Amino acid sequence: MASIADAAGVTIQLKPGKHHRLIKGLIEKFVPHFVPGSRVLYAGDTSEKSGYFDKAGLAALGMKVNMLSKMPDVILYYPTMNWLLLVEAVTSHGAINEKRHCELAMLFSRCTAGKVYLTVLPKRTDMARHFADISWETVVWVAEAPKHIILFNGEHFLGPYKT
C-alpha cells in the first residue's frame, strides 16, 4: 500500500499504480493551488472501491452514502467556499460525461454544499480520447500541467452550478 496525506493530515492508503499516482497529484498539487485547505472525504481504490471514507464528514453535509459502486474516485470538501468536489481520476474509465454527471448529481442531491464536477487526467494527450465525452458544467485538471484547469462552460471561473 502507498500513503497520501492531505492538508488536514489525513493519511490515505491506496494500492500503488497509475490511479494512486493521479490521486496523489490531485491532493498534492491541485488542492493547494485551486482549493487550499480542502479535506479528503473519500478516496477510492479502483480495484476494491476501498481506500479512505469519512462517513461522518459526508453526513455533516447532509449525505448518507451506502452505494460505494456509484461513488466518484475522490471527494474533496472545500470549506472556505462550501464546495464538494466530485472527482473522477481517469486512468482506465472515462471522464465525467453527461450520464455520469447526472448519476453524481442524483447521488449527491441532498448535499448542502455546492457541487463541482472534476475530471482529472494524467497528460494532455489523454484529453484527445475523452474530449468529446466531457460534460458541460465540469472542470478538467491535467496532472502534467498542475497550475491550469479547463472549464467546460464559460459561465463563471470555478464553482458549483445552480441546478
Residue pairs with C-beta under 8 A, 6 or more apart in sequence:
1 13
1 14
1 15
1 16
2 13
2 14
2 15
2 16
2 20
2 24
3 11
3 12
3 13
4 11
4 12
4 14
4 20
4 23
4 24
4 27
4 28
4 43
5 11
5 12
5 27
6 12
6 27
6 31
6 38
6 39
6 40
7 31
7 32
7 36
7 37
7 38
7 39
8 37
8 39
8 40
10 39
10 40
10 52
10 54
12 23
12 27
12 40
12 43
12 51
12 52
13 51
13 52
14 20
14 23
14 43
14 45
14 51
15 45
15 47
17 46
17 91
18 91
18 122
19 45
19 46
19 73
19 89
19 91
19 92
20 45
21 122
22 89
22 90
22 91
22 120
22 121
22 122
22 143
23 43
23 73
23 74
23 89
23 120
25 120
25 143
25 146
26 74
26 87
26 89
26 120
26 141
26 143
27 40
29 143
29 146
30 120
30 141
30 146
31 38
31 76
33 146
33 147
34 141
34 149
34 158
35 76
35 78
35 80
35 81
35 83
35 85
36 80
37 78
37 79
37 80
38 76
38 77
38 78
38 79
38 85
39 54
39 57
39 76
39 77
39 79
40 52
40 54
40 74
40 75
40 76
41 53
41 54
41 57
41 58
41 75
41 76
41 77
41 84
42 51
42 52
42 53
42 54
42 58
42 71
42 72
42 74
42 75
43 51
43 52
43 73
43 74
43 75
44 50
44 51
44 68
44 71
44 72
44 73
44 74
45 51
46 73
46 91
46 92
49 68
49 69
49 71
53 68
55 65
57 77
58 64
58 65
58 75
58 111
61 77
61 84
61 111
61 112
61 113
62 110
62 111
62 112
63 108
63 110
63 111
65 71
65 107
67 107
70 103
70 104
70 107
71 107
72 86
72 87
72 88
72 104
73 87
73 88
73 89
73 120
74 85
74 87
74 89
74 120
75 84
75 85
75 86
75 87
76 84
76 85
76 87
77 83
77 84
77 85
77 113
78 84
78 85
81 114
81 159
82 112
82 113
82 114
83 113
83 114
83 115
83 116
83 159
83 160
84 108
84 111
84 113
84 114
84 115
84 116
85 115
85 116
85 118
86 96
86 104
86 108
86 115
86 116
86 117
86 118
87 118
87 119
87 120
88 94
88 95
88 96
88 100
88 118
88 119
88 120
89 120
90 119
90 120
90 121
90 122
90 126
90 130
91 122
94 100
94 130
94 133
95 119
95 121
95 130
95 133
95 134
95 135
95 138
95 140
96 104
96 117
96 118
96 119
96 134
96 135
96 138
97 133
97 134
97 135
98 135
100 135
101 117
101 135
101 137
101 138
104 115
104 117
105 115
105 163
108 115
113 160
114 159
114 160
115 160
116 139
116 158
116 159
116 160
117 135
117 137
117 138
117 139
118 138
118 139
118 140
118 141
119 130
119 134
119 138
119 139
119 140
119 141
120 140
120 141
120 142
120 143
121 127
121 130
121 140
121 141
121 142
121 143
122 142
122 143
122 144
123 142
123 143
123 144
124 142
124 144
124 145
126 142
127 140
127 142
134 140
134 152
135 152
136 152
136 153
137 152
137 153
137 155
137 161
138 152
139 149
139 150
139 151
139 152
139 158
140 149
140 150
140 152
141 148
141 149
141 150
142 148
142 150
149 158
151 157
151 158
153 161
155 161
